[in-house]
Amino acid sequence: MQKKKFVGKQCNKLVANDVSQDAVLGKDHNRTIVITTDNVQHLEVQPKIQLAARILDQVVVDVSAAADALHVV
């Protein structure tokens, strides 16, 4: 199901909350899944603010790589 959702969104990365085992709602910690075209990564449970920072760090890397590929400064 995760890959199907990923393909339907037409994006290169999808970040989803793992809502199984009551891991999200009303909690300060979260479990997240990062899905790309060739990988599904289950991140460990950690504070939501740390997850946000980790995801944003990865977005910066992805955008920088895309800009480098296009030779954009």
mmCIF file of the N, C-alpha and C atoms, coordinates in Angstrom:
data_MODEL
# 
_entry.id   MODEL 
# 
loop_
_atom_site.group_PDB 
_atom_site.id 
_atom_site.type_symbol 
_atom_site.label_atom_id 
_atom_site.label_alt_id 
_atom_site.label_comp_id 
_atom_site.label_asym_id 
_atom_site.label_entity_id 
_atom_site.label_seq_id 
_atom_site.pdbx_PDB_ins_code 
_atom_site.Cartn_x 
_atom_site.Cartn_y 
_atom_site.Cartn_z 
_atom_site.occupancy 
_atom_site.B_iso_or_equiv 
_atom_site.pdbx_formal_charge 
_atom_site.auth_seq_id 
_atom_site.auth_comp_id 
_atom_site.auth_asym_id 
_atom_site.auth_atom_id 
_atom_site.pdbx_PDB_model_num 
ATOM 1   N N  . MET A 1 1  ? 0.819  -1.193 0.000   1.00 0.00 ? 1  MET A N  1 
ATOM 2   C CA . MET A 1 1  ? 0.000  0.000  0.000   1.00 0.00 ? 1  MET A CA 1 
ATOM 3   C C  . MET A 1 1  ? 0.864  1.260  0.000   1.00 0.00 ? 1  MET A C  1 
ATOM 4   N N  . GLN A 1 2  ? 1.993  1.251  0.720   1.00 0.00 ? 2  GLN A N  1 
ATOM 5   C CA . GLN A 1 2  ? 2.839  2.437  0.778   1.00 0.00 ? 2  GLN A CA 1 
ATOM 6   C C  . GLN A 1 2  ? 3.351  2.812  -0.611  1.00 0.00 ? 2  GLN A C  1 
ATOM 7   N N  . LYS A 1 3  ? 3.845  1.848  -1.373  1.00 0.00 ? 3  LYS A N  1 
ATOM 8   C CA . LYS A 1 3  ? 4.364  2.126  -2.712  1.00 0.00 ? 3  LYS A CA 1 
ATOM 9   C C  . LYS A 1 3  ? 3.251  2.631  -3.627  1.00 0.00 ? 3  LYS A C  1 
ATOM 10  N N  . LYS A 1 4  ? 2.056  2.065  -3.504  1.00 0.00 ? 4  LYS A N  1 
ATOM 11  C CA . LYS A 1 4  ? 0.922  2.499  -4.318  1.00 0.00 ? 4  LYS A CA 1 
ATOM 12  C C  . LYS A 1 4  ? 0.620  3.974  -4.039  1.00 0.00 ? 4  LYS A C  1 
ATOM 13  N N  . LYS A 1 5  ? 0.611  4.363  -2.792  1.00 0.00 ? 5  LYS A N  1 
ATOM 14  C CA . LYS A 1 5  ? 0.349  5.751  -2.418  1.00 0.00 ? 5  LYS A CA 1 
ATOM 15  C C  . LYS A 1 5  ? 1.450  6.658  -2.955  1.00 0.00 ? 5  LYS A C  1 
ATOM 16  N N  . PHE A 1 6  ? 2.678  6.189  -2.878  1.00 0.00 ? 6  PHE A N  1 
ATOM 17  C CA . PHE A 1 6  ? 3.819  6.949  -3.367  1.00 0.00 ? 6  PHE A CA 1 
ATOM 18  C C  . PHE A 1 6  ? 3.687  7.230  -4.867  1.00 0.00 ? 6  PHE A C  1 
ATOM 19  N N  . VAL A 1 7  ? 3.382  6.214  -5.644  1.00 0.00 ? 7  VAL A N  1 
ATOM 20  C CA . VAL A 1 7  ? 3.239  6.367  -7.093  1.00 0.00 ? 7  VAL A CA 1 
ATOM 21  C C  . VAL A 1 7  ? 2.087  7.307  -7.419  1.00 0.00 ? 7  VAL A C  1 
ATOM 22  N N  . GLY A 1 8  ? 0.991  7.199  -6.703  1.00 0.00 ? 8  GLY A N  1 
ATOM 23  C CA . GLY A 1 8  ? -0.172 8.051  -6.952  1.00 0.00 ? 8  GLY A CA 1 
ATOM 24  C C  . GLY A 1 8  ? 0.092  9.521  -6.675  1.00 0.00 ? 8  GLY A C  1 
ATOM 25  N N  . LYS A 1 9  ? 1.000  9.836  -5.776  1.00 0.00 ? 9  LYS A N  1 
ATOM 26  C CA . LYS A 1 9  ? 1.318  11.228 -5.427  1.00 0.00 ? 9  LYS A CA 1 
ATOM 27  C C  . LYS A 1 9  ? 2.247  11.882 -6.451  1.00 0.00 ? 9  LYS A C  1 
ATOM 28  N N  . GLN A 1 10 ? 2.896  11.093 -7.293  1.00 0.00 ? 10 GLN A N  1 
ATOM 29  C CA . GLN A 1 10 ? 3.838  11.580 -8.301  1.00 0.00 ? 10 GLN A CA 1 
ATOM 30  C C  . GLN A 1 10 ? 4.908  12.485 -7.692  1.00 0.00 ? 10 GLN A C  1 
ATOM 31  N N  . CYS A 1 11 ? 5.562  12.002 -6.659  1.00 0.00 ? 11 CYS A N  1 
ATOM 32  C CA . CYS A 1 11 ? 6.632  12.750 -6.014  1.00 0.00 ? 11 CYS A CA 1 
ATOM 33  C C  . CYS A 1 11 ? 7.854  11.837 -5.885  1.00 0.00 ? 11 CYS A C  1 
ATOM 34  N N  . ASN A 1 12 ? 8.980  12.410 -5.484  1.00 0.00 ? 12 ASN A N  1 
ATOM 35  C CA . ASN A 1 12 ? 10.176 11.585 -5.339  1.00 0.00 ? 12 ASN A CA 1 
ATOM 36  C C  . ASN A 1 12 ? 10.445 11.165 -3.904  1.00 0.00 ? 12 ASN A C  1 
ATOM 37  N N  . LYS A 1 13 ? 9.666  11.699 -2.963  1.00 0.00 ? 13 LYS A N  1 
ATOM 38  C CA . LYS A 1 13 ? 9.818  11.298 -1.559  1.00 0.00 ? 13 LYS A CA 1 
ATOM 39  C C  . LYS A 1 13 ? 8.493  11.543 -0.852  1.00 0.00 ? 13 LYS A C  1 
ATOM 40  N N  . LEU A 1 14 ? 8.104  10.593 -0.020  1.00 0.00 ? 14 LEU A N  1 
ATOM 41  C CA . LEU A 1 14 ? 6.877  10.712 0.757   1.00 0.00 ? 14 LEU A CA 1 
ATOM 42  C C  . LEU A 1 14 ? 7.223  10.407 2.213   1.00 0.00 ? 14 LEU A C  1 
ATOM 43  N N  . VAL A 1 15 ? 6.815  11.289 3.110   1.00 0.00 ? 15 VAL A N  1 
ATOM 44  C CA . VAL A 1 15 ? 7.035  11.081 4.539   1.00 0.00 ? 15 VAL A CA 1 
ATOM 45  C C  . VAL A 1 15 ? 5.672  10.860 5.177   1.00 0.00 ? 15 VAL A C  1 
ATOM 46  N N  . ALA A 1 16 ? 5.531  9.742  5.877   1.00 0.00 ? 16 ALA A N  1 
ATOM 47  C CA . ALA A 1 16 ? 4.239  9.383  6.456   1.00 0.00 ? 16 ALA A CA 1 
ATOM 48  C C  . ALA A 1 16 ? 4.398  9.048  7.934   1.00 0.00 ? 16 ALA A C  1 
ATOM 49  N N  . ASN A 1 17 ? 3.392  9.421  8.708   1.00 0.00 ? 17 ASN A N  1 
ATOM 50  C CA . ASN A 1 17 ? 3.356  9.016  10.112  1.00 0.00 ? 17 ASN A CA 1 
ATOM 51  C C  . ASN A 1 17 ? 2.917  7.566  10.190  1.00 0.00 ? 17 ASN A C  1 
ATOM 52  N N  . ASP A 1 18 ? 3.593  6.803  11.016  1.00 0.00 ? 18 ASP A N  1 
ATOM 53  C CA . ASP A 1 18 ? 3.199  5.419  11.275  1.00 0.00 ? 18 ASP A CA 1 
ATOM 54  C C  . ASP A 1 18 ? 2.144  5.461  12.376  1.00 0.00 ? 18 ASP A C  1 
ATOM 55  N N  . VAL A 1 19 ? 0.888  5.283  12.015  1.00 0.00 ? 19 VAL A N  1 
ATOM 56  C CA . VAL A 1 19 ? -0.200 5.383  12.989  1.00 0.00 ? 19 VAL A CA 1 
ATOM 57  C C  . VAL A 1 19 ? -0.548 4.041  13.616  1.00 0.00 ? 19 VAL A C  1 
ATOM 58  N N  . SER A 1 20 ? 0.201  3.007  13.272  1.00 0.00 ? 20 SER A N  1 
ATOM 59  C CA . SER A 1 20 ? -0.029 1.710  13.907  1.00 0.00 ? 20 SER A CA 1 
ATOM 60  C C  . SER A 1 20 ? 0.410  1.764  15.369  1.00 0.00 ? 20 SER A C  1 
ATOM 61  N N  . GLN A 1 21 ? -0.128 0.931  16.151  1.00 0.00 ? 21 GLN A N  1 
ATOM 62  C CA . GLN A 1 21 ? 0.230  0.824  17.571  1.00 0.00 ? 21 GLN A CA 1 
ATOM 63  C C  . GLN A 1 21 ? 0.041  2.143  18.313  1.00 0.00 ? 21 GLN A C  1 
ATOM 64  N N  . ASP A 1 22 ? -0.921 2.963  17.873  1.00 0.00 ? 22 ASP A N  1 
ATOM 65  C CA . ASP A 1 22 ? -1.230 4.230  18.549  1.00 0.00 ? 22 ASP A CA 1 
ATOM 66  C C  . ASP A 1 22 ? 0.018  5.076  18.762  1.00 0.00 ? 22 ASP A C  1 
ATOM 67  N N  . ALA A 1 23 ? 0.866  5.154  17.719  1.00 0.00 ? 23 ALA A N  1 
ATOM 68  C CA . ALA A 1 23 ? 2.178  5.788  17.847  1.00 0.00 ? 23 ALA A CA 1 
ATOM 69  C C  . ALA A 1 23 ? 2.188  7.288  17.572  1.00 0.00 ? 23 ALA A C  1 
ATOM 70  N N  . VAL A 1 24 ? 1.052  7.904  17.247  1.00 0.00 ? 24 VAL A N  1 
ATOM 71  C CA . VAL A 1 24 ? 1.097  9.298  16.803  1.00 0.00 ? 24 VAL A CA 1 
ATOM 72  C C  . VAL A 1 24 ? 0.205  10.221 17.617  1.00 0.00 ? 24 VAL A C  1 
ATOM 73  N N  . LEU A 1 25 ? -1.053 9.946  17.609  1.00 0.00 ? 25 LEU A N  1 
ATOM 74  C CA . LEU A 1 25 ? -2.049 10.884 18.116  1.00 0.00 ? 25 LEU A CA 1 
ATOM 75  C C  . LEU A 1 25 ? -1.880 11.182 19.604  1.00 0.00 ? 25 LEU A C  1 
ATOM 76  N N  . GLY A 1 26 ? -1.781 12.472 19.916  1.00 0.00 ? 26 GLY A N  1 
ATOM 77  C CA . GLY A 1 26 ? -1.689 12.909 21.298  1.00 0.00 ? 26 GLY A CA 1 
ATOM 78  C C  . GLY A 1 26 ? -0.370 12.612 21.974  1.00 0.00 ? 26 GLY A C  1 
ATOM 79  N N  . LYS A 1 27 ? 0.637  12.301 21.217  1.00 0.00 ? 27 LYS A N  1 
ATOM 80  C CA . LYS A 1 27 ? 1.945  11.957 21.787  1.00 0.00 ? 27 LYS A CA 1 
ATOM 81  C C  . LYS A 1 27 ? 2.980  13.012 21.419  1.00 0.00 ? 27 LYS A C  1 
ATOM 82  N N  . ASP A 1 28 ? 4.031  13.097 22.214  1.00 0.00 ? 28 ASP A N  1 
ATOM 83  C CA . ASP A 1 28 ? 5.142  14.001 21.911  1.00 0.00 ? 28 ASP A CA 1 
ATOM 84  C C  . ASP A 1 28 ? 6.183  13.330 21.017  1.00 0.00 ? 28 ASP A C  1 
ATOM 85  N N  . HIS A 1 29 ? 6.056  12.018 20.872  1.00 0.00 ? 29 HIS A N  1 
ATOM 86  C CA . HIS A 1 29 ? 6.981  11.243 20.051  1.00 0.00 ? 29 HIS A CA 1 
ATOM 87  C C  . HIS A 1 29 ? 6.224  10.683 18.859  1.00 0.00 ? 29 HIS A C  1 
ATOM 88  N N  . ASN A 1 30 ? 6.974  10.333 17.832  1.00 0.00 ? 30 ASN A N  1 
ATOM 89  C CA . ASN A 1 30 ? 6.347  9.834  16.621  1.00 0.00 ? 30 ASN A CA 1 
ATOM 90  C C  . ASN A 1 30 ? 7.237  8.793  15.959  1.00 0.00 ? 30 ASN A C  1 
ATOM 91  N N  . ARG A 1 31 ? 6.616  7.953  15.179  1.00 0.00 ? 31 ARG A N  1 
ATOM 92  C CA . ARG A 1 31 ? 7.320  6.983  14.349  1.00 0.00 ? 31 ARG A CA 1 
ATOM 93  C C  . ARG A 1 31 ? 6.970  7.364  12.909  1.00 0.00 ? 31 ARG A C  1 
ATOM 94  N N  . THR A 1 32 ? 7.983  7.501  12.057  1.00 0.00 ? 32 THR A N  1 
ATOM 95  C CA . THR A 1 32 ? 7.781  8.003  10.703  1.00 0.00 ? 32 THR A CA 1 
ATOM 96  C C  . THR A 1 32 ? 8.387  7.042  9.692   1.00 0.00 ? 32 THR A C  1 
ATOM 97  N N  . ILE A 1 33 ? 7.775  7.021  8.510   1.00 0.00 ? 33 ILE A N  1 
ATOM 98  C CA . ILE A 1 33 ? 8.267  6.213  7.401   1.00 0.00 ? 33 ILE A CA 1 
ATOM 99  C C  . ILE A 1 33 ? 8.607  7.167  6.260   1.00 0.00 ? 33 ILE A C  1 
ATOM 100 N N  . VAL A 1 34 ? 9.820  7.023  5.693   1.00 0.00 ? 34 VAL A N  1 
ATOM 101 C CA . VAL A 1 34 ? 10.240 7.817  4.544   1.00 0.00 ? 34 VAL A CA 1 
ATOM 102 C C  . VAL A 1 34 ? 10.293 6.870  3.349   1.00 0.00 ? 34 VAL A C  1 
ATOM 103 N N  . ILE A 1 35 ? 9.516  7.191  2.316   1.00 0.00 ? 35 ILE A N  1 
ATOM 104 C CA . ILE A 1 35 ? 9.400  6.325  1.146   1.00 0.00 ? 35 ILE A CA 1 
ATOM 105 C C  . ILE A 1 35 ? 9.969  7.062  -0.060  1.00 0.00 ? 35 ILE A C  1 
ATOM 106 N N  . THR A 1 36 ? 10.899 6.412  -0.761  1.00 0.00 ? 36 THR A N  1 
ATOM 107 C CA . THR A 1 36 ? 11.429 6.936  -2.013  1.00 0.00 ? 36 THR A CA 1 
ATOM 108 C C  . THR A 1 36 ? 11.200 5.883  -3.096  1.00 0.00 ? 36 THR A C  1 
ATOM 109 N N  . THR A 1 37 ? 11.624 6.188  -4.312  1.00 0.00 ? 37 THR A N  1 
ATOM 110 C CA . THR A 1 37 ? 11.406 5.239  -5.407  1.00 0.00 ? 37 THR A CA 1 
ATOM 111 C C  . THR A 1 37 ? 12.120 3.913  -5.190  1.00 0.00 ? 37 THR A C  1 
ATOM 112 N N  . ASP A 1 38 ? 13.207 3.923  -4.436  1.00 0.00 ? 38 ASP A N  1 
ATOM 113 C CA . ASP A 1 38 ? 13.972 2.693  -4.253  1.00 0.00 ? 38 ASP A CA 1 
ATOM 114 C C  . ASP A 1 38 ? 14.218 2.303  -2.798  1.00 0.00 ? 38 ASP A C  1 
ATOM 115 N N  . ASN A 1 39 ? 13.491 2.940  -1.864  1.00 0.00 ? 39 ASN A N  1 
ATOM 116 C CA . ASN A 1 39 ? 13.747 2.634  -0.455  1.00 0.00 ? 39 ASN A CA 1 
ATOM 117 C C  . ASN A 1 39 ? 12.531 2.971  0.410   1.00 0.00 ? 39 ASN A C  1 
ATOM 118 N N  . VAL A 1 40 ? 12.327 2.149  1.417   1.00 0.00 ? 40 VAL A N  1 
ATOM 119 C CA . VAL A 1 40 ? 11.348 2.446  2.469   1.00 0.00 ? 40 VAL A CA 1 
ATOM 120 C C  . VAL A 1 40 ? 12.122 2.412  3.779   1.00 0.00 ? 40 VAL A C  1 
ATOM 121 N N  . GLN A 1 41 ? 12.201 3.560  4.442   1.00 0.00 ? 41 GLN A N  1 
ATOM 122 C CA . GLN A 1 41 ? 12.983 3.681  5.676   1.00 0.00 ? 41 GLN A CA 1 
ATOM 123 C C  . GLN A 1 41 ? 12.048 3.951  6.846   1.00 0.00 ? 41 GLN A C  1 
ATOM 124 N N  . HIS A 1 42 ? 12.073 3.073  7.826   1.00 0.00 ? 42 HIS A N  1 
ATOM 125 C CA . HIS A 1 42 ? 11.293 3.253  9.046   1.00 0.00 ? 42 HIS A CA 1 
ATOM 126 C C  . HIS A 1 42 ? 12.189 3.928  10.079  1.00 0.00 ? 42 HIS A C  1 
ATOM 127 N N  . LEU A 1 43 ? 11.883 5.190  10.382  1.00 0.00 ? 43 LEU A N  1 
ATOM 128 C CA . LEU A 1 43 ? 12.679 5.921  11.370  1.00 0.00 ? 43 LEU A CA 1 
ATOM 129 C C  . LEU A 1 43 ? 12.267 5.497  12.774  1.00 0.00 ? 43 LEU A C  1 
ATOM 130 N N  . GLU A 1 44 ? 13.220 5.523  13.681  1.00 0.00 ? 44 GLU A N  1 
ATOM 131 C CA . GLU A 1 44 ? 12.946 5.135  15.056  1.00 0.00 ? 44 GLU A CA 1 
ATOM 132 C C  . GLU A 1 44 ? 12.025 6.157  15.729  1.00 0.00 ? 44 GLU A C  1 
ATOM 133 N N  . VAL A 1 45 ? 11.361 5.721  16.777  1.00 0.00 ? 45 VAL A N  1 
ATOM 134 C CA . VAL A 1 45 ? 10.508 6.620  17.549  1.00 0.00 ? 45 VAL A CA 1 
ATOM 135 C C  . VAL A 1 45 ? 11.408 7.681  18.172  1.00 0.00 ? 45 VAL A C  1 
ATOM 136 N N  . GLN A 1 46 ? 11.011 8.946  17.998  1.00 0.00 ? 46 GLN A N  1 
ATOM 137 C CA . GLN A 1 46 ? 11.770 10.054 18.576  1.00 0.00 ? 46 GLN A CA 1 
ATOM 138 C C  . GLN A 1 46 ? 10.850 11.259 18.723  1.00 0.00 ? 46 GLN A C  1 
ATOM 139 N N  . PRO A 1 47 ? 11.271 12.266 19.477  1.00 0.00 ? 47 PRO A N  1 
ATOM 140 C CA . PRO A 1 47 ? 10.429 13.449 19.638  1.00 0.00 ? 47 PRO A CA 1 
ATOM 141 C C  . PRO A 1 47 ? 10.085 14.056 18.278  1.00 0.00 ? 47 PRO A C  1 
ATOM 142 N N  . LYS A 1 48 ? 8.871  14.560 18.173  1.00 0.00 ? 48 LYS A N  1 
ATOM 143 C CA . LYS A 1 48 ? 8.400  15.110 16.899  1.00 0.00 ? 48 LYS A CA 1 
ATOM 144 C C  . LYS A 1 48 ? 9.291  16.238 16.391  1.00 0.00 ? 48 LYS A C  1 
ATOM 145 N N  . ILE A 1 49 ? 9.833  17.057 17.272  1.00 0.00 ? 49 ILE A N  1 
ATOM 146 C CA . ILE A 1 49 ? 10.696 18.164 16.839  1.00 0.00 ? 49 ILE A CA 1 
ATOM 147 C C  . ILE A 1 49 ? 11.983 17.626 16.222  1.00 0.00 ? 49 ILE A C  1 
ATOM 148 N N  . GLN A 1 50 ? 12.514 16.531 16.756  1.00 0.00 ? 50 GLN A N  1 
ATOM 149 C CA . GLN A 1 50 ? 13.720 15.925 16.180  1.00 0.00 ? 50 GLN A CA 1 
ATOM 150 C C  . GLN A 1 50 ? 13.418 15.294 14.828  1.00 0.00 ? 50 GLN A C  1 
ATOM 151 N N  . LEU A 1 51 ? 12.250 14.668 14.711  1.00 0.00 ? 51 LEU A N  1 
ATOM 152 C CA . LEU A 1 51 ? 11.847 14.107 13.421  1.00 0.00 ? 51 LEU A CA 1 
ATOM 153 C C  . LEU A 1 51 ? 11.722 15.207 12.380  1.00 0.00 ? 51 LEU A C  1 
ATOM 154 N N  . ALA A 1 52 ? 11.114 16.319 12.751  1.00 0.00 ? 52 ALA A N  1 
ATOM 155 C CA . ALA A 1 52 ? 10.956 17.437 11.818  1.00 0.00 ? 52 ALA A CA 1 
ATOM 156 C C  . ALA A 1 52 ? 12.318 17.942 11.355  1.00 0.00 ? 52 ALA A C  1 
ATOM 157 N N  . ALA A 1 53 ? 13.250 18.098 12.282  1.00 0.00 ? 53 ALA A N  1 
ATOM 158 C CA . ALA A 1 53 ? 14.590 18.569 11.926  1.00 0.00 ? 53 ALA A CA 1 
ATOM 159 C C  . ALA A 1 53 ? 15.290 17.571 11.014  1.00 0.00 ? 53 ALA A C  1 
ATOM 160 N N  . ARG A 1 54 ? 15.146 16.300 11.297  1.00 0.00 ? 54 ARG A N  1 
ATOM 161 C CA . ARG A 1 54 ? 15.770 15.255 10.471  1.00 0.00 ? 54 ARG A CA 1 
ATOM 162 C C  . ARG A 1 54 ? 15.193 15.260 9.050   1.00 0.00 ? 54 ARG A C  1 
ATOM 163 N N  . ILE A 1 55 ? 13.885 15.408 8.950   1.00 0.00 ? 55 ILE A N  1 
ATOM 164 C CA . ILE A 1 55 ? 13.225 15.446 7.641   1.00 0.00 ? 55 ILE A CA 1 
ATOM 165 C C  . ILE A 1 55 ? 13.660 16.692 6.867   1.00 0.00 ? 55 ILE A C  1 
ATOM 166 N N  . LEU A 1 56 ? 13.684 17.842 7.537   1.00 0.00 ? 56 LEU A N  1 
ATOM 167 C CA . LEU A 1 56 ? 14.116 19.074 6.871   1.00 0.00 ? 56 LEU A CA 1 
ATOM 168 C C  . LEU A 1 56 ? 15.575 19.002 6.423   1.00 0.00 ? 56 LEU A C  1 
ATOM 169 N N  . ASP A 1 57 ? 16.432 18.391 7.231   1.00 0.00 ? 57 ASP A N  1 
ATOM 170 C CA . ASP A 1 57 ? 17.831 18.207 6.829   1.00 0.00 ? 57 ASP A CA 1 
ATOM 171 C C  . ASP A 1 57 ? 17.905 17.393 5.534   1.00 0.00 ? 57 ASP A C  1 
ATOM 172 N N  . GLN A 1 58 ? 17.080 16.363 5.445   1.00 0.00 ? 58 GLN A N  1 
ATOM 173 C CA . GLN A 1 58 ? 17.071 15.524 4.253   1.00 0.00 ? 58 GLN A CA 1 
ATOM 174 C C  . GLN A 1 58 ? 16.529 16.291 3.042   1.00 0.00 ? 58 GLN A C  1 
ATOM 175 N N  . VAL A 1 59 ? 15.537 17.150 3.257   1.00 0.00 ? 59 VAL A N  1 
ATOM 176 C CA . VAL A 1 59 ? 15.002 17.972 2.169   1.00 0.00 ? 59 VAL A CA 1 
ATOM 177 C C  . VAL A 1 59 ? 16.091 18.918 1.651   1.00 0.00 ? 59 VAL A C  1 
ATOM 178 N N  . VAL A 1 60 ? 16.853 19.507 2.541   1.00 0.00 ? 60 VAL A N  1 
ATOM 179 C CA . VAL A 1 60 ? 17.938 20.404 2.136   1.00 0.00 ? 60 VAL A CA 1 
ATOM 180 C C  . VAL A 1 60 ? 18.950 19.649 1.275   1.00 0.00 ? 60 VAL A C  1 
ATOM 181 N N  . VAL A 1 61 ? 19.310 18.452 1.674   1.00 0.00 ? 61 VAL A N  1 
ATOM 182 C CA . VAL A 1 61 ? 20.243 17.641 0.890   1.00 0.00 ? 61 VAL A CA 1 
ATOM 183 C C  . VAL A 1 61 ? 19.659 17.345 -0.490  1.00 0.00 ? 61 VAL A C  1 
ATOM 184 N N  . ASP A 1 62 ? 18.381 16.964 -0.539  1.00 0.00 ? 62 ASP A N  1 
ATOM 185 C CA . ASP A 1 62 ? 17.726 16.645 -1.812  1.00 0.00 ? 62 ASP A CA 1 
ATOM 186 C C  . ASP A 1 62 ? 17.661 17.852 -2.730  1.00 0.00 ? 62 ASP A C  1 
ATOM 187 N N  . VAL A 1 63 ? 17.300 19.003 -2.191  1.00 0.00 ? 63 VAL A N  1 
ATOM 188 C CA . VAL A 1 63 ? 17.199 20.225 -2.999  1.00 0.00 ? 63 VAL A CA 1 
ATOM 189 C C  . VAL A 1 63 ? 18.593 20.653 -3.485  1.00 0.00 ? 63 VAL A C  1 
ATOM 190 N N  . SER A 1 64 ? 19.575 20.551 -2.633  1.00 0.00 ? 64 SER A N  1 
ATOM 191 C CA . SER A 1 64 ? 20.946 20.894 -3.040  1.00 0.00 ? 64 SER A CA 1 
ATOM 192 C C  . SER A 1 64 ? 21.426 19.982 -4.159  1.00 0.00 ? 64 SER A C  1 
ATOM 193 N N  . ALA A 1 65 ? 21.144 18.699 -4.043  1.00 0.00 ? 65 ALA A N  1 
ATOM 194 C CA . ALA A 1 65 ? 21.544 17.747 -5.090  1.00 0.00 ? 65 ALA A CA 1 
ATOM 195 C C  . ALA A 1 65 ? 20.829 18.052 -6.403  1.00 0.00 ? 65 ALA A C  1 
ATOM 196 N N  . ALA A 1 66 ? 19.538 18.383 -6.322  1.00 0.00 ? 66 ALA A N  1 
ATOM 197 C CA . ALA A 1 66 ? 18.778 18.721 -7.529  1.00 0.00 ? 66 ALA A CA 1 
ATOM 198 C C  . ALA A 1 66 ? 19.321 20.002 -8.155  1.00 0.00 ? 66 ALA A C  1 
ATOM 199 N N  . ALA A 1 67 ? 19.651 20.989 -7.334  1.00 0.00 ? 67 ALA A N  1 
ATOM 200 C CA . ALA A 1 67 ? 20.198 22.254 -7.848  1.00 0.00 ? 67 ALA A CA 1 
ATOM 201 C C  . ALA A 1 67 ? 21.548 22.008 -8.500  1.00 0.00 ? 67 ALA A C  1 
ATOM 202 N N  . ASP A 1 68 ? 22.388 21.180 -7.876  1.00 0.00 ? 68 ASP A N  1 
ATOM 203 C CA . ASP A 1 68 ? 23.690 20.847 -8.457  1.00 0.00 ? 68 ASP A CA 1 
ATOM 204 C C  . ASP A 1 68 ? 23.521 20.150 -9.808  1.00 0.00 ? 68 ASP A C  1 
ATOM 205 N N  . ALA A 1 69 ? 22.545 19.272 -9.898  1.00 0.00 ? 69 ALA A N  1 
ATOM 206 C CA . ALA A 1 69 ? 22.290 18.555 -11.139 1.00 0.00 ? 69 ALA A CA 1 
ATOM 207 C C  . ALA A 1 69 ? 21.858 19.499 -12.255 1.00 0.00 ? 69 ALA A C  1 
ATOM 208 N N  . LEU A 1 70 ? 21.184 20.581 -11.886 1.00 0.00 ? 70 LEU A N  1 
ATOM 209 C CA . LEU A 1 70 ? 20.725 21.572 -12.859 1.00 0.00 ? 70 LEU A CA 1 
ATOM 210 C C  . LEU A 1 70 ? 21.714 22.718 -13.027 1.00 0.00 ? 70 LEU A C  1 
ATOM 211 N N  . HIS A 1 71 ? 22.796 22.670 -12.247 1.00 0.00 ? 71 HIS A N  1 
ATOM 212 C CA . HIS A 1 71 ? 23.810 23.726 -12.222 1.00 0.00 ? 71 HIS A CA 1 
ATOM 213 C C  . HIS A 1 71 ? 23.211 25.063 -11.809 1.00 0.00 ? 71 HIS A C  1 
ATOM 214 N N  . VAL A 1 72 ? 22.301 25.016 -10.834 1.00 0.00 ? 72 VAL A N  1 
ATOM 215 C CA . VAL A 1 72 ? 21.668 26.224 -10.297 1.00 0.00 ? 72 VAL A CA 1 
ATOM 216 C C  . VAL A 1 72 ? 22.430 26.642 -9.052  1.00 0.00 ? 72 VAL A C  1 
ATOM 217 N N  . VAL A 1 73 ? 22.697 27.900 -8.936  1.00 0.00 ? 73 VAL A N  1 
ATOM 218 C CA . VAL A 1 73 ? 23.435 28.398 -7.766  1.00 0.00 ? 73 VAL A CA 1 
ATOM 219 C C  . VAL A 1 73 ? 22.497 29.155 -6.873  1.00 0.00 ? 73 VAL A C  1 
# 
